[in-house]
Amino acid sequence: MLRRVNANGDVASAGDPLPPQNLPMGGADWVELFVREMTNSSNMDDARARASRALEVLEKSICGRVTAEAAQTFRQVVTCMVSASAGTGAFGFQVMAEGSPELEVTVAEDGEENNMLKEQVEALIHENSVLKRAVSIQHERQKEFEDRGQELHHLKQMVSQYQEQLRTLEVNNYALTMHLKQAQQGNSIPGRFHPDVF
C-alpha cells in the first residue's frame, strides 16, 4: 500500500495505506506522488513494489470516479425522462421518492407505448439505412474523384512528354532546314540537279 507523505516529502508512517481523502486529484498530483515514491525507494525491488502499489491505487481511483460519474449521469438521465413524462408516462419510469438516489425503473407494458417505441426504432433504422447509402455514394464519388485525379496527373505527364518531343522535333526540323539551305547554296547550278550525281 502507499504511505502517507508529508508536504516536504517525508514518510508519515511506514505501514499505513494512503487514505481516500489524501488521494491525488489531478494528473500533476499523481506525478508528484510517483516521483516521491520512487525517490523514497531504497533499491530497484522496492521501487517496483512502490510503483505497483501506486498503479493499483491509481486504477482503483479511476474506476471509482468513472463508476460514480456513470451512476450520476444515469440518475440525471432517468430524472430528466421522468420529469419529461410527468411522473409516470410515455417512457414508463417511476421515481419511488423524490430526491432519493434509488430509482425504480419499470418497463411499460402498455401496448400503445410499445407501438410508439417500435415506430421510433423503425424510423431510426430507416434513417440509419439512408445515412449508410449516403456514405456509400459519397465513398464512390470520392473514389471516382481520386481516379480522375490520377488520370489527370497521368495526362499531364503525357502532355509534358509530348511537348518535349515537339521541341526536339522542331529543333531537328530547323537543323534539317538549315542543312538543306546550305546544300542548295553549295550547288553549282541552283535549282537543277544532274541526274547522275547524287
Protein Blocks (a to p, Z undefined) as FASTA:
>chain_A
ZZdddfkopafblklccdfklpcfblmlmmmmmmmmmmmpmbfklmmmmmmmmmmmmmmm
mmmmmmmmmmmmmmmmmmmmmmmnnopafkopacfbghiabdcddddfbfklmmmmmmmm
mmmmmmmmmmmmmmmmmmmmmmmmmmmmmmmmmmmmmmmmmmmmmmmmmmmmmmmmmmmm
mmmmmpmbghiacfkbZZ
